[in-house]
Amino acid sequence: MIHNFLNYKILILFLSSFALSAAACGVPTMTGKTSPATNKKAAPAQVVTNNKPKILAFGDSLTIGLGLTEKESYPSLLQQKLKADGYDYEVLNAGMSGDTSGGGLERIDWSLNQPNIEIMVLELGANDILKGLSTEQMKTNLREIIRKAKAKNIKVLLCGMYAPLNLGGERGQAINKAFQDLANEEKVAFLPFFLQGVGGISAFNQADGIHPNAEGTRIVADTVHKSLKPMLKR
């Protein structure tokens, strides 16, 4: 694990600049159009055509599956796992590359305005950390996102991120505590590290050393799947 985090420390130095360049590629948003306001890569339009209970995968490039095909993204893999387990859920990919907790807060109302959402997997905060944004503001934004979901009786799985080793000190400790404290305060399910077993391991990441490759994303999907199972109903 120490070896993994040393690698993670190195790759983290490149993430901010890469995320900014990735955000410059305008592609269809969830409404099916390019968004000139954000100009970020967002999940493709998803048309809800049934009354199945929904799981909203809400996050950044790690959720959308930057550099992967749609079928290789973790929400798509999660859908397959749930089906194999006999669960009749539909997983909606609401990822946007380069997104921060503040950006997520701006678009959460529309994302939650889909029929029959029962669970939200919330994966945001990594870009806040890497851009040096306020940890307290990140926590406040995530809290508001969680409360908006809870107001609609949607259960939440909060996915945490670890601070890179080069931060250290009080800021690093504050980041590491922020996700856990928020989960405790809001009484929501918690996954401590979204990239568990993947972050910092070159074999499981793309050439950028940041985003999981297809094999790494399968591990991420397994991790989320295990955390979700207690929340599911037949």
C-alpha positions as CSV (number, residue, x, y, z in Angstrom):
1,M,0.0,0.0,0.0
2,I,2.9,2.4,0.7
3,H,4.3,1.7,-2.8
4,N,0.9,2.5,-4.2
5,F,0.6,5.9,-2.5
6,L,4.2,6.9,-3.5
7,N,3.1,6.3,-7.1
8,Y,-0.1,8.2,-6.4
9,K,1.9,11.1,-5.1
10,I,3.8,11.3,-8.4
11,L,0.9,11.0,-10.7
12,I,-1.1,13.5,-8.7
13,L,1.2,16.3,-9.8
14,F,0.1,15.9,-13.4
15,L,-3.6,15.7,-12.7
16,S,-4.6,19.4,-12.5
17,S,-3.1,20.3,-15.9
18,F,-4.5,17.1,-17.5
19,A,-8.0,17.8,-16.1
20,L,-7.9,21.3,-17.5
21,S,-6.9,20.1,-20.9
22,A,-9.5,17.4,-20.9
23,A,-12.2,19.9,-20.0
24,A,-11.4,21.8,-23.1
25,C,-12.9,19.1,-25.3
26,G,-16.5,20.0,-25.9
27,V,-18.8,17.0,-26.4
28,P,-22.5,16.2,-26.0
29,T,-23.8,16.9,-22.5
30,M,-26.6,14.8,-20.9
31,T,-29.1,16.9,-22.8
32,G,-27.5,15.8,-26.0
33,K,-25.9,19.2,-26.9
34,T,-22.5,20.8,-26.4
35,S,-22.5,23.1,-23.4
36,P,-20.7,26.4,-24.2
37,A,-20.9,27.4,-20.6
38,T,-18.9,24.5,-19.2
39,N,-17.3,23.2,-22.4
40,K,-16.5,19.9,-20.5
41,K,-16.9,16.3,-21.4
42,A,-20.2,15.1,-19.9
43,A,-22.0,11.8,-20.1
44,P,-24.1,11.3,-23.3
45,A,-27.8,11.9,-23.2
46,Q,-29.7,9.1,-21.5
47,V,-33.4,8.7,-22.3
48,V,-35.3,7.1,-19.5
49,T,-37.9,4.9,-21.1
50,N,-39.0,2.6,-18.3
51,N,-40.1,2.6,-14.7
52,K,-37.2,0.7,-13.3
53,P,-35.6,2.0,-10.1
54,K,-32.6,4.1,-10.9
55,I,-29.1,4.5,-9.5
56,L,-27.5,7.9,-10.3
57,A,-23.7,7.8,-10.7
58,F,-22.9,11.4,-10.1
59,G,-19.2,12.5,-10.5
60,D,-16.3,13.7,-12.6
61,S,-14.1,12.1,-15.2
62,L,-13.7,9.0,-13.0
63,T,-17.4,8.4,-13.3
64,I,-17.8,9.3,-17.0
65,G,-14.9,7.0,-17.8
66,L,-12.6,9.4,-19.6
67,G,-10.5,7.6,-22.2
68,L,-12.8,4.6,-22.2
69,T,-15.7,3.5,-24.2
70,E,-19.2,3.9,-22.7
71,K,-19.4,0.2,-22.0
72,E,-16.1,0.3,-20.2
73,S,-17.1,3.0,-17.7
74,Y,-17.8,1.9,-14.2
75,P,-21.5,2.8,-14.3
76,S,-22.0,0.5,-17.3
77,L,-20.0,-2.3,-15.6
78,L,-22.0,-1.8,-12.4
79,Q,-25.2,-2.2,-14.4
80,Q,-23.9,-5.6,-15.6
81,K,-23.1,-6.7,-12.1
82,L,-26.5,-5.8,-10.8
83,K,-28.2,-7.6,-13.6
84,A,-26.1,-10.7,-12.9
85,D,-27.1,-10.5,-9.2
86,G,-30.7,-10.4,-10.2
87,Y,-31.3,-6.7,-9.3
88,D,-33.6,-4.8,-11.7
89,Y,-31.9,-1.4,-11.5
90,E,-31.0,1.1,-14.2
91,V,-27.7,2.9,-13.7
92,L,-27.5,6.5,-15.1
93,N,-24.1,8.0,-15.8
94,A,-24.1,11.6,-14.7
95,G,-20.3,12.2,-14.9
96,M,-18.6,15.3,-16.2
97,S,-14.8,15.6,-16.7
98,G,-13.0,18.3,-14.7
99,D,-16.0,18.9,-12.4
100,T,-15.6,20.1,-8.9
101,S,-18.0,19.9,-6.0
102,G,-19.2,23.4,-6.9
103,G,-19.8,22.4,-10.5
104,G,-21.7,19.4,-9.2
105,L,-23.9,21.5,-7.0
106,E,-24.8,23.7,-10.0
107,R,-26.1,20.8,-12.0
108,I,-27.4,18.4,-9.3
109,D,-31.0,19.7,-9.4
110,W,-31.4,18.7,-13.1
111,S,-29.7,15.4,-12.6
112,L,-32.0,14.5,-9.7
113,N,-35.0,15.4,-11.8
114,Q,-35.2,12.0,-13.3
115,P,-37.9,9.5,-12.5
116,N,-37.5,6.7,-10.0
117,I,-34.0,7.5,-8.7
118,E,-33.5,5.5,-5.5
119,I,-29.7,5.7,-4.9
120,M,-27.0,8.3,-5.8
121,V,-23.3,7.3,-5.9
122,L,-21.6,10.6,-5.2
123,E,-18.0,10.8,-6.5
124,L,-16.7,14.4,-6.4
125,G,-13.9,16.3,-4.7
126,A,-10.7,15.1,-6.4
127,N,-10.6,18.2,-8.6
128,D,-11.2,20.5,-5.6
129,I,-8.2,18.9,-3.9
130,L,-5.9,19.2,-6.9
131,K,-6.9,22.7,-7.7
132,G,-6.3,23.8,-4.1
133,L,-9.9,24.8,-3.4
134,S,-11.1,25.2,0.1
135,T,-11.7,21.9,1.9
136,E,-14.5,23.5,3.9
137,Q,-16.2,24.7,0.8
138,M,-15.9,21.3,-0.8
139,K,-17.5,19.8,2.3
140,T,-20.3,22.4,2.2
141,N,-21.0,21.8,-1.5
142,L,-21.1,18.0,-1.0
143,R,-23.3,18.4,2.0
144,E,-25.8,20.4,-0.1
145,I,-25.7,17.8,-2.9
146,I,-26.4,15.1,-0.3
147,R,-29.2,17.0,1.3
148,K,-30.9,17.7,-2.1
149,A,-30.9,14.0,-2.7
150,K,-32.2,13.2,0.8
151,A,-35.0,15.7,0.3
152,K,-36.2,13.5,-2.6
153,N,-35.8,10.3,-0.4
154,I,-32.8,9.2,-2.4
155,K,-30.2,7.2,-0.6
156,V,-26.6,8.3,-1.0
157,L,-23.3,6.4,-1.2
158,L,-20.5,9.0,-0.6
159,C,-17.2,8.1,-2.2
160,G,-14.1,9.5,-0.5
161,M,-10.7,10.5,-1.8
162,Y,-7.4,10.6,-0.1
163,A,-5.2,13.6,0.0
164,P,-1.9,13.2,-2.1
165,L,1.1,12.8,0.1
166,N,2.7,16.0,-1.1
167,L,0.0,18.0,0.7
168,G,0.6,16.6,4.1
169,G,0.2,18.7,7.3
170,E,-3.0,20.1,8.5
171,R,-4.5,20.4,4.9
172,G,-3.9,16.8,4.1
173,Q,-5.4,15.7,7.4
174,A,-8.4,18.0,6.9
175,I,-9.1,16.5,3.5
176,N,-8.8,12.9,4.8
177,K,-11.3,13.7,7.6
178,A,-13.7,15.7,5.5
179,F,-15.3,12.8,3.6
180,Q,-15.6,10.6,6.7
181,D,-16.9,13.4,8.9
182,L,-19.5,14.3,6.2
183,A,-20.7,10.7,5.9
184,N,-21.1,10.5,9.7
185,E,-22.8,13.9,10.0
186,E,-25.3,13.2,7.2
187,K,-25.7,9.5,8.1
188,V,-25.0,8.3,4.6
189,A,-23.2,5.2,3.3
190,F,-19.5,5.7,2.8
191,L,-16.8,4.3,0.6
192,P,-13.5,5.6,2.0
193,F,-11.4,5.5,-1.2
194,F,-13.1,5.4,-4.6
195,L,-9.8,4.3,-6.3
196,Q,-9.0,1.5,-3.7
197,G,-6.6,-1.0,-5.3
198,V,-6.2,1.2,-8.4
199,G,-4.8,4.6,-7.5
200,G,-1.1,4.8,-8.1
201,I,-0.8,1.4,-9.7
202,S,0.5,1.8,-13.3
203,A,-0.9,-1.5,-14.5
204,F,-4.5,-0.3,-13.7
205,N,-4.2,3.2,-15.2
206,Q,-4.1,4.8,-18.6
207,A,-1.0,6.4,-20.0
208,D,-1.7,9.6,-18.2
209,G,-1.1,7.8,-14.9
210,I,-4.4,9.2,-13.6
211,H,-7.5,7.7,-15.0
212,P,-8.2,4.0,-14.6
213,N,-7.8,1.8,-17.7
214,A,-10.4,-0.8,-18.6
215,E,-8.9,-3.3,-16.1
216,G,-8.7,-0.7,-13.4
217,T,-12.3,0.4,-14.0
218,R,-13.4,-3.2,-13.4
219,I,-11.8,-3.0,-10.0
220,V,-13.5,0.3,-9.3
221,A,-16.9,-1.2,-10.3
222,D,-16.3,-4.1,-8.0
223,T,-15.5,-1.7,-5.1
224,V,-18.6,0.3,-5.7
225,H,-20.7,-2.8,-6.1
226,K,-19.7,-4.2,-2.7
227,S,-20.5,-0.9,-1.0
228,L,-23.8,-0.6,-2.8
229,K,-25.1,-4.1,-2.1
230,P,-26.4,-3.4,1.5
231,M,-28.4,-0.5,0.0
232,L,-30.2,-2.5,-2.7
233,K,-33.6,-4.2,-2.6
234,R,-34.9,-6.9,-4.8
